[in-house]
Amino acid sequence: MKTFLIEREIPGASQLTADDLTAIAQKSNAVVDSLGVPYTWHHSYVAGDKVYCVHSAPSADEIREHARRGGFPADLVVEVADTFGPTTADA
């Protein structure tokens, strides 16, 4: 599976409550279960008026279908080419 970064423009995202985030997660999980393809939602970050999500799926088409079925925006969907972090400097 490929890993994707999804940017979602959601005005007031940083003001979403714990109950709001729970409802969004429940909807997302239900959609993932209904897709019928390998699909993993890893985690999401809320920052300002945006939510950034990391998902794995066979292609960007499944990412967009997840967004469509869930009623979530998917303003930007990009495949992650690589990852690195502090320990990369040790290589």
Buried (B, 14 or more C-beta within 10 A) or exposed (E): EEBBBBBBEBEEBEEBEEEEBEEBEEBBEEBBEEBEEEBEBEEBEBEEEBBBBBBBBEBBEBBBBBBEBBEBBBEEBEEEEEEEEEEEEEE
